[in-house]
Amino acid sequence: MKKTLFVALSFIMMMLGACSDKNFAEIDPNPEPNPEPKPDVEEVVALKKIPFTKGLNLSDWFNVSEAYWFNPDTYTEKDFDQLKSLGIDVVRLPINFPIFMGQAPSYTFDQKMLTALDKAVEWAAARGIYVILDQHSYYGSRVFPEGYGEELVTSGLRQLAMRYKGKENVVLELFNEPGGNYINQHWNEIQQRLIAEIRKVDKNVIIVATAVGCSMKKLTELPEINDKRIIYTFHFYDPFLFTHQGANWDNLAIEKIKNVPFPYEASKMPAMPSEFKGTEFEENYNTYSAQGNEKFIGEELMQVYSWALEKGKLLFCGEFGTLTTCPTEDRARWYKTVCDYFSAYGIAWTAWEYRDTKVPNFGIFNGANIFESNLDVNLINAMGLTLPPGYESGCPQVVYYDDDIPSWWTQDGKWDGYEPKIDFACKVNPYNGSLNCIRWDIDNIWGGLVMTTWPVADFTTQLKAGASLQFAIRTTDTIDKLVVRLTQYKSGAKYQWRNMSEISTTDGQTTPYQFKNDGEWHLISIPLEKLWVHGTQGEWKDAPDEGEEGFAWDCINHLEIVPEGNNAVLDKTVYIDNIVIKK
């Protein structure tokens, strides 16, 4: 890697010496919408450099296939604090335009979507984060399928340009991976028209342009665009056999192969699945010995960088990444390789992606999307991002509830259709200066506070570090007994175990952990190691037999506080706050 980077950097210095400073003219505050080509072809950009460097795609917000899937509260201001703590300075927001737009001829954006987008822009701006608004077609043909024409895209971009004019942190990306039957020339004619329409509204907004398919090769063949505030994007997922191994969508044959190493090592290569025969994946497999290495990645990126340097263009990689099905250490090694080259070549980037509930996905988490505990540490380090506070202790805390519901869990608490009476935003005397607490009116012995994590969470680090499950509780009622438990879901396991403990008021039933029913807050702290196995989910079994696999701490799917069939707690009210796992 060091040798390859030395060669790359030597080339960069040579090229820079051959180019004058006029390649990177000062920013023009009032660029012409369609300036005439200048005699000197090197003087083509007003931006000295891209004003951001590295970030993430928030693909699970505005990139929905149906309107009813859209949740405006997918992200909160707290999430942007967390994103900032990673050291990023840009987020890319894929937006599926036609899902949120009305009928012709106005194609007006849905107001609920715009309100959420306004918040994203404001939260980002307050933290020095740029926002790339990416017109992101959800359709396989990607460019203008039936009912999805140039006029719709034009209208959408014009609306966004008008709405965010003057917002210096907003960047407009014309189209994600234009494809179908389009060739560069045809696509670029469309692209130039889109740019011209935006410039009628805003002469200063930075625009992201691309080639067909967001291909690096096609980008180097793209006809000239006469605009001074353009940056050029491409996507990078090479070598495909490595980055997409185990992909399980669209009946891809590549789902059949796993444990492909990076870099390539013949002794570690899995056999080629029979399903690859006669498909594109057979070629992917056969060429991997030549492509599965740092040198290949460097050479691929050097081609587009050389073009950018020669033409005076600014480069941005809008998507790159690997699935979580890749071998963990090799995955981190691939990211480090790519990010090192991006840094060496001055290429800004947004990795695909921050998080996703699909399994597998391209996210930066180990299992559940729990920022406080489940960030992939090796991946964060490989990308040159910053580990947030809490991780340096070796026992990052897990926040289940602190004023609001974390984005990674859902409250279901249902049993046979029963909906528990729970208020997650109760403002009656919250714990220790909090804004909210949980009020739970217990009216059914089978309902309760149920917090679901998906994908499953891994708490093995917290267990080894001696962490405890902690929460504050208050009541004026006699609580005979409540059960606190973690449940697991491990694929292929014979039994799905439950780990539990019991709590009660001091004048109720005797349990290991007690509190007073005096209306004051009391802190319950249960060491994880003290939770004891009590039965299974589904097929009942009270405890593991000798030699039988026990509770799976790396596959936790629920935290529950429940009456457990205890009639003595009916018609009682308890308040709960600050539910965390910490040392």
C-alpha positions, 0 to 999 in steps of 0.5 A: 500500500505504501509503495503504491501511494508513493507512486500515486503521490509522485504522479500527482506532484508531477501533474501539479507542477505541469498545471498553473494556478489558473486551473483553480480560479477564485470563487466567482460570487455571480457566475453566469448561468451559461458562460461562453467557453473560454479560450483557455480550456484550463480556466473552467472552475470557479471553486478552488476546491470542494468545500467538504471532504467526507461524509455518509449517505442517509439512505433510509429517510427520503429514499422510499419506494412508497409514500406510506413508508416515509417517516419525517422523524427518521432522524432528529437533531440528536442524530446530527450531533452524533453524525458531527461527532464522527468528524463528517462535514457532509451528508447526502440525502437520496430523495425519490422525487416522484414519490413526493411530487404531485401531478403534472403540470406543477409536480408540487412537492409534498409539504410534509416531506419539505418540512422534514427536509427543512429541518435536515438543512437547518440541523446540518447548517448549525453544525457546519455540515453540507447537505447534498440533495440527490434526485435518486430514482428508485426504479431499475431503469433509473432514467425517466421510466413511464410517468417519470419524465424530464419535466418532473425532474426539472420541476423538482430541482427548480423547487429545491433551488428556489426553496434553499437559495442562499443556503450555503450548505445546500448542494443539488445533485442532478440524478443518481446513476442515470442509465437505461439506454442513454449514452453520454451525449444524450444524457449530457444534453438533458443534464445541461438543460437541468443545469440551465433551469437551476441557474435561472433560479440560483447562480451560486448553488453548487451542482453535482453532475455525472455521466451515465451510470455514475461510471468513472470511465464514462465520466472521463468521456463526458462532453464539456459542461460550461458552468463554473460551479460544478463538481463531478461525481462517480460511484465506486464498488470495485471489485464487485465480487468482494463488495457485493458478496452475499447480496440477497436482493433481486435473486442475485446469484452472488448471494451464493458466495461468501468469505471472499478475501481482500486482498485476493489470496488463492488459498482463502478463495471459496469455490465458484458457485455453479449458479455463476456459470454463464453469468456476469458473476463468472467473469467477476470470479475469474478476474478477481485474482487480478482485481482483488488488491490495492494496486487495482483500486489505485489504478482505477481511481488514478484514471478518473483523477488524471482526467480531473487534473487535466481538465480542471474538474473537481471530483466527488465520490457519492457512493462507495462501500461493501456489504456487511457480509464481507469478512470483517477485517477484510472489509475494513482493509478495503475501506482504508485502501479506498479512503487513503486513495481518496485522500491522496487524490483530493476526492471528497466522498460520502460512503454508502451508507450510514445505516439500514434495517435490511440484512445485509446492508452497507451500514457502519454498525455491527448489527443494530443501529445503536450509535452509542454501542454498535459502531463498527470500530474497525470500519470507523478507524479505516475510514478516517472518521472519529470514534465518538466519546464513550468508545475510548472506555472500551464499554460504550453505553447503550441508551434505550431511553433518554427523553425520547425513543431512539431511532433504532428501536420501536415500542410494540408491547402488544400481546394478542392485540393488546396495546399498553397504555404508555406515554413516552413524552410524559413531562410530570417530574422527569428524572434528574432534569430530563425533559420527558419520562415514560408513564406506564398505566398497567392495565393488562398482565401481558402488555408492557414496555417492549423495546425492539432492536433490528438488526439484533444488538451485540452486548458482549463488550458490555457484558465482559466490561461488567456493565449494568442495566440501569434505569430510574423508576418512581411510583406511589403504588405498591408494585408486587413484582415486575420482570426486567429481561433481555431476549435473543434472536439468533438465526439457526438456534434451537432455542431463543432464550430470555435473560431476566431479573425481578424488581418490586417496591419494598412493601411488595414481593421480595425480589433481588432489586427493590425501591420505595413507593414514595413517589421519588426517583430510585435508581435500579442497577442490575449487572448484566452478569446477574441476569438469569436464564428463564425460559425460551421464546416459542417452544418452552424450555426452562433453562439450558441443559449441560453443554447446551448453548445458552443466552446469545449476548451478541443477538439481543432483539428485545429489552422488556419490562413486563408484569409477567402475568402478575395480577397484583400490579394491575391498575398501578402507575409507574414512571420510568426514565433514563434506561441505559446499559453502562459501566 
